[in-house]
Amino acid sequence: MEHGLLPHRLRAEHGSLLASSFPAASLAAGRKRHHFPSSSSVKIQNQFHSMSSLVLGASSTIRCEATEASVYRETVETINLDWDNLGFGLVPTDYMYISKCSQDGIFTKGELLRYGPIELSPSSGVLNYGQGLFEGLKAYKKEDGSILLFRPHENALRMRMGAERMCMPSPAVEQFLNAVKLTVLANKRWVPPTGKGSLYIRPLLFGSGTVLGLAPAPEYTFLIFVSPVGNYFKHRALYVYLCMITSEEVSYGKEQTNRWKYAFQEGLAPINLVVENEFHRAAPGGTGGVKTIGNYASVSELVTSVEQVLKAQKRAKENGYSDVLYLDSIHKKYLEEVSSCNIFVVKNNIISTPEIKGTILPGITRKSIIDVARGQGYQVEERLVSVEELLDADEVFCTGTAVVVSPVGSITYLGRKVEYKNSGIGVVSQQVYSSLTSLQMGLTEDKMGWTMKLN
């Protein structure tokens, strides 16, 4: 599916869309929205694009109205960034998307505002009771200048699932998808060049209405911002070719080549993990299976203080570990998740990963890797995986939107350190990484129908 759309009007009055040369700094609370008469065109590129009306779908509780058709010009200003040395940190961009929802469950038509601070009451639901969700996905630039989104529909569905668990209304899938497209296109000059990284997209849904007693918030905000990123564990990134090339020619687009040009800088980055046997990320019956903000500040109902979790993370970093791997809270022997990614264990070419049972986030990259691996002939098992199997594995790797695929160089458990061959960069992790990233970047044919093209 291809999309080259930017609405000229996002609200009842005219919406604000400018990919301009304004500085991408945080703006004061008094910043202005930009509005234009419907007869005017906005100069943003030396090329005209026509567009059809965006029809945003409706559900039983959420209504999203259509936007007007328009014609606009687009001019892409040069971004002065060191694309070769992007880390995984926030780079303020031009625009963010915001939509509101009141007690009637109806989300307003969204609008693009300059990126900057937002107003939030001290008594808001998200600040008092942690009623909030977030998502994460990426956009990649192809050689022809078009932009690819990877499986955004899955993120939309996961947000709706999480919202139901957190007693929140959520935007319709159509509104989520169109909001992502609008935000990416409004910030398209921040998408890194091919092979230099990606544009990380962060949708948020949170209780912005005021509440004192324990109850769902009376108002909710759906917000999206973006930032160009490189590797999550940048300091150990390696340059790895996207595909193993044979003598056969590989065709993509109108070109044919027998060698990939790129050593993707967002490459395989071996990490060193420590197994946490005292604190736990989630408990049965809790919210470990949804992407709620509380899962990333604390671990579970069994832990009563955020300070304890931060202490575990800080202790791991101070001891030279990249991240923490958590065990289940009942038996304290089965693998669950790393702080922000899923984990896979390889033994005798059989790939195993913890099954989804409500305490583990159903990662979209995890789901994609399972399908890719099975398509390559690997046996993949979703089941309970013990820490003993981890220590005896041939290969271990993590998956997630931020890390994509990250091989594990070593595991430390109860003082025992196990190091994997080739710093953890095994055949399986290389193969699934190469296949997935080449698909995400549009270098191979998308037979799965996972990518969405934006012109």
C-alpha positions in Angstrom: 0.0 0.0 0.0 1.3 3.4 -0.9 0.5 6.7 0.8 1.6 10.2 -0.2 -1.0 12.1 1.8 -0.9 15.1 4.0 -4.2 16.7 4.9 -4.6 20.4 4.4 -7.2 20.5 7.2 -7.0 18.4 10.3 -9.5 20.2 12.5 -12.8 22.1 11.9 -10.5 25.1 11.1 -7.5 24.6 8.9 -4.8 22.2 10.1 -1.2 23.0 10.5 1.3 21.2 8.4 4.7 22.7 7.6 7.9 20.9 7.0 9.9 24.0 7.4 13.3 25.3 8.4 12.1 26.3 11.9 14.4 25.2 14.6 13.3 21.9 16.2 13.7 23.0 19.7 11.2 22.6 22.6 8.7 25.4 22.4 7.2 27.4 25.3 3.7 26.8 26.4 2.5 29.8 24.4 3.5 28.5 21.0 1.1 29.1 18.1 -0.7 26.8 15.8 -0.2 27.5 12.1 -3.4 28.0 10.1 -3.9 28.8 6.5 -6.9 29.6 4.2 -8.1 26.6 2.3 -7.3 28.3 -1.1 -3.6 28.7 -0.2 -0.9 26.1 -0.7 2.0 25.5 1.6 5.4 25.5 0.0 7.2 22.5 1.3 8.8 20.7 -1.8 9.5 21.5 -5.4 6.9 19.0 -6.5 3.1 18.9 -6.5 1.2 16.1 -4.9 -2.5 15.6 -5.1 -4.3 13.7 -2.5 -7.7 12.1 -1.9 -9.7 12.5 1.3 -8.5 10.5 4.2 -11.4 8.5 5.6 -10.7 7.7 9.2 -12.7 4.7 10.4 -15.1 4.5 13.2 -15.8 1.9 15.9 -18.7 1.6 18.4 -17.1 4.1 20.8 -14.7 6.2 18.6 -15.6 8.4 15.7 -13.0 10.0 13.4 -14.1 12.3 10.7 -12.7 12.6 7.2 -10.2 15.4 6.3 -10.4 17.6 3.2 -8.5 16.9 0.0 -5.8 19.4 -1.0 -2.8 20.1 -3.1 0.5 21.1 -1.5 4.1 21.8 -2.3 6.9 20.4 -0.4 10.5 21.5 0.1 12.8 19.4 2.2 15.3 21.4 4.2 18.7 19.9 4.9 19.2 18.4 8.4 22.7 19.0 9.7 23.1 15.8 11.7 26.0 13.3 11.9 24.0 10.5 10.4 27.0 8.1 10.8 27.0 8.5 14.5 23.4 8.4 15.5 22.7 6.8 18.9 19.4 5.9 20.4 18.6 9.3 22.0 16.0 12.0 21.5 16.6 14.4 18.7 13.7 17.0 18.7 12.0 17.2 15.4 9.4 19.5 13.8 6.0 18.2 14.6 3.9 16.1 16.9 0.4 14.8 16.5 -2.3 15.3 19.2 -5.9 14.1 19.5 -8.2 14.3 22.6 -11.0 12.0 23.8 -13.6 12.9 26.4 -15.9 10.7 28.5 -18.1 10.0 25.5 -15.2 8.0 24.0 -15.0 10.0 20.9 -11.5 11.1 19.7 -11.3 14.5 18.1 -9.8 15.0 14.7 -6.1 15.2 15.4 -3.8 18.1 14.6 -0.1 18.6 14.0 1.6 21.0 16.4 5.2 22.1 16.7 7.1 19.7 18.9 7.4 20.9 22.4 6.1 20.8 26.0 2.4 20.0 26.6 0.2 21.2 29.4 -0.8 18.5 32.0 -2.7 19.0 35.3 -0.9 17.8 38.5 -4.1 15.7 39.1 -4.1 14.0 35.7 -4.8 10.3 35.6 -1.4 9.4 34.2 0.6 11.3 36.8 -1.5 10.0 39.8 -2.4 6.5 38.8 -0.1 5.7 35.9 -2.9 5.3 33.4 -0.9 5.3 30.2 0.3 3.2 27.3 3.0 3.7 24.6 4.0 2.1 21.3 7.2 2.0 19.3 7.7 1.5 15.6 10.1 2.7 12.9 10.2 4.3 9.4 13.0 3.6 7.0 14.0 5.5 3.8 14.5 3.6 0.6 17.0 4.5 -2.2 14.2 6.1 -4.2 13.4 8.5 -1.4 10.2 6.8 -0.4 9.6 5.9 3.2 8.5 2.5 4.6 6.6 1.8 7.8 7.0 -1.7 9.3 3.7 -3.4 10.4 2.0 -0.3 11.9 -1.3 -2.1 11.9 0.1 -4.5 14.6 1.0 -1.5 16.8 -2.5 -0.1 16.4 -4.1 -3.4 17.4 -1.7 -3.8 20.4 -2.6 -0.3 21.6 -6.3 -1.2 21.5 -5.6 -4.4 23.4 -3.6 -2.5 26.1 -6.2 0.3 26.3 -8.9 -2.3 27.1 -6.8 -3.7 29.9 -6.1 -0.2 31.3 -9.8 0.9 31.1 -9.0 3.5 28.4 -10.7 4.3 25.1 -8.3 4.0 22.2 -8.1 5.5 18.7 -9.6 3.4 15.9 -7.0 1.5 13.9 -7.6 3.8 10.9 -7.0 6.9 13.0 -3.8 5.4 14.5 -2.5 4.5 11.1 -3.3 7.9 9.5 -1.9 9.7 12.5 1.4 7.8 12.1 1.5 8.6 8.4 0.9 12.3 9.0 3.5 12.6 11.7 6.2 10.8 9.6 5.5 12.8 6.5 5.4 16.1 8.5 8.9 15.2 9.8 10.2 13.4 6.7 13.4 15.5 6.5 14.4 13.8 9.8 14.3 10.2 8.4 17.9 9.1 8.2 19.4 8.3 4.8 19.3 4.7 3.6 21.5 2.5 5.8 22.1 5.2 8.4 19.3 4.5 10.8 15.6 4.9 11.1 12.9 7.3 12.3 11.6 6.0 15.7 7.9 6.7 16.1 6.5 6.9 19.6 2.7 6.9 20.0 1.4 7.7 23.5 -2.1 7.2 25.0 -2.6 8.5 28.5 -5.2 9.8 31.0 -4.8 13.6 30.8 -8.1 14.4 32.6 -8.1 15.4 36.2 -8.9 12.8 38.9 -8.4 12.6 42.6 -10.0 9.4 43.7 -8.9 6.1 42.2 -10.9 6.0 38.9 -10.3 6.1 35.1 -9.5 9.6 33.9 -12.3 11.7 32.3 -10.2 12.7 29.3 -7.4 11.0 27.3 -4.7 12.3 25.0 -3.4 10.4 21.9 0.0 11.9 21.0 2.8 10.9 18.5 6.3 12.2 18.3 9.3 11.0 16.3 13.1 11.0 16.5 15.9 9.8 14.2 17.8 7.0 15.8 20.7 4.7 15.3 21.6 1.5 17.2 20.1 1.0 20.7 23.4 -0.3 22.0 25.4 2.0 19.7 28.7 1.7 21.6 29.1 -1.9 20.5 27.5 -1.7 17.1 29.1 -3.7 14.3 28.9 -3.3 10.6 27.1 -6.4 9.2 26.0 -6.9 5.6 22.3 -7.1 5.2 22.2 -10.3 3.2 24.5 -13.3 2.5 25.0 -12.8 -1.3 25.5 -15.7 -3.6 26.5 -15.5 -7.3 22.9 -15.2 -8.2 21.6 -11.7 -8.9 19.2 -10.2 -6.5 16.5 -7.9 -7.9 14.8 -5.1 -6.2 12.9 -2.2 -7.8 14.3 -1.5 -11.2 17.8 -2.4 -10.4 19.7 -5.6 -10.2 22.9 -6.2 -8.2 24.9 -9.2 -7.0 26.2 -7.3 -4.0 24.4 -5.2 -1.3 25.9 -1.8 -1.1 25.2 -1.3 2.6 26.7 -2.4 5.8 23.8 -1.4 7.9 25.0 0.8 10.7 22.1 -0.1 12.9 23.8 -3.5 13.0 24.2 -6.4 15.3 25.4 -5.2 18.7 26.4 -8.0 21.1 25.2 -7.3 24.6 26.1 -8.7 28.0 23.2 -9.6 30.3 22.8 -10.3 34.0 20.0 -12.5 35.2 18.0 -10.8 38.0 16.9 -13.3 40.6 15.6 -11.0 43.3 13.3 -8.5 41.5 10.7 -9.4 38.9 9.2 -7.6 35.9 5.7 -8.9 36.0 3.3 -11.3 37.9 0.4 -13.4 36.7 -2.8 -11.3 36.5 -0.9 -8.1 36.2 -0.1 -5.9 33.2 3.1 -7.5 32.0 1.4 -8.4 28.7 0.5 -4.9 27.7 2.7 -1.9 26.9 1.8 0.2 29.9 4.2 2.8 31.1 4.4 1.3 34.6 6.0 -1.8 33.3 9.1 0.2 32.4 9.4 2.2 35.6 8.6 -0.7 38.0 8.4 -4.4 37.5 5.4 -6.0 39.1 2.8 -6.0 41.9 5.3 -8.0 43.9 7.7 -5.0 44.0 6.5 -2.1 46.0 9.1 0.5 45.1 10.3 1.9 41.8 13.5 2.6 43.5 14.1 -1.2 43.8 13.9 -1.6 40.1 16.0 1.4 39.2 18.5 0.0 41.7 18.7 -3.3 39.8 19.2 -1.5 36.5 21.8 0.9 38.0 23.6 -2.0 39.6 23.8 -3.9 36.3 25.1 -0.9 34.4 27.7 -0.2 37.1 29.0 -3.7 36.8 29.4 -3.5 33.0 26.2 -5.2 31.9 24.1 -4.0 29.0 20.8 -4.9 30.5 18.8 -7.1 32.9 17.1 -10.4 32.1 14.1 -11.2 34.4 12.8 -14.5 35.5 9.2 -15.5 36.3 7.9 -14.4 39.7 6.5 -17.8 40.7 9.2 -20.4 40.1 12.0 -17.9 39.6 13.6 -20.2 37.1 11.9 -19.5 33.7 13.0 -16.8 31.3 10.6 -13.9 30.8 12.0 -10.7 29.2 15.0 -8.4 29.1 13.9 -4.9 30.3 12.8 -3.8 26.8 13.0 -6.8 24.5 12.1 -10.4 24.1 14.7 -13.2 24.2 15.4 -16.2 22.0 17.6 -19.3 22.8 19.2 -21.5 20.1 20.3 -25.1 20.7 21.1 -27.6 18.0 19.4 -25.2 15.4 16.1 -25.3 17.4 15.0 -21.8 18.4 13.1 -21.4 21.6 11.4 -18.4 23.1 9.2 -17.9 26.2 5.5 -18.3 25.4 3.1 -15.5 25.8 1.0 -16.1 28.9 0.1 -12.6 30.1 3.4 -11.6 31.8 5.4 -11.2 28.6 4.8 -8.5 26.0 3.8 -9.8 22.6 6.5 -8.1 20.7 5.9 -7.3 17.1 9.6 -7.9 16.2 9.3 -11.1 18.2 6.3 -12.2 16.1 8.1 -11.2 12.9 11.3 -13.1 13.8 9.3 -16.2 14.5 7.7 -16.1 11.1 11.0 -15.3 9.3 12.8 -18.1 11.1 10.1 -20.6 10.3 10.1 -19.5 6.7 13.8 -20.2 6.6 13.2 -23.8 7.8 14.0 -23.4 11.5 12.0 -25.2 14.1 10.7 -22.5 16.5 9.2 -23.4 19.9 7.2 -21.1 22.1 7.3 -22.6 25.6 8.7 -22.3 29.1 12.5 -21.9 28.8 14.6 -22.4 31.9 17.6 -20.5 33.0 19.6 -23.7 32.8 18.8 -24.0 29.1 20.0 -20.4 28.6 23.4 -21.2 30.1 23.7 -24.3 27.9 22.6 -22.6 24.7 24.6 -22.4 21.4 23.3 -18.9 20.8 21.1 -16.3 22.4 19.6 -13.1 21.0 17.1 -10.4 21.9 14.5 -8.8 19.7 12.6 -5.5 19.8 11.7 -2.4 17.9 14.6 -0.5 19.3 17.2 -3.2 19.1 15.8 -5.1 16.1 18.0 -8.2 16.8 20.8 -8.0 19.4 23.1 -11.1 19.9 24.0 -11.8 23.5 27.7 -12.1 24.1 27.5 -13.3 27.7 25.1 -14.2 30.4 25.9 -13.9 34.1 23.7 -15.8 36.6 24.4 -16.0 40.3 28.0 -15.0 39.8 28.6 -17.5 36.9 29.4 -15.9 33.6 28.8 -17.8 30.3 30.3 -16.4 27.1 29.0 -17.4 23.7 31.1 -18.1 20.6 32.0 -15.2 18.3 30.9 -12.7 20.9 27.4 -14.1 20.5 27.0 -13.4 16.8 25.8 -16.8 15.7 24.5 -18.0 12.3 20.9 -17.9 13.3 20.9 -14.3 14.6 22.8 -13.2 11.5 20.3 -14.8 9.2 17.1 -13.6 10.9 18.6 -10.1 11.3 19.6 -9.9 7.7 16.3 -11.1 6.4 14.2 -8.8 8.7 16.2 -5.6 8.2 16.5 -6.0 4.4 12.7 -6.4 4.3 12.2 -3.4 6.6 14.5 -1.2 4.4 12.8 -2.4 1.2 15.9 -4.1 -0.2 14.0 -7.4 -0.7 10.5 -8.1 -1.9 8.0 -8.0 0.9 6.1 -11.2 0.3 4.6 -11.0 3.8 2.8 -7.7 3.1 4.3 -6.2 6.3 5.5 -2.8 5.0 3.5 0.3 4.1 5.0 2.7 1.6 4.8 6.5 2.0 5.7 8.6 -1.0 
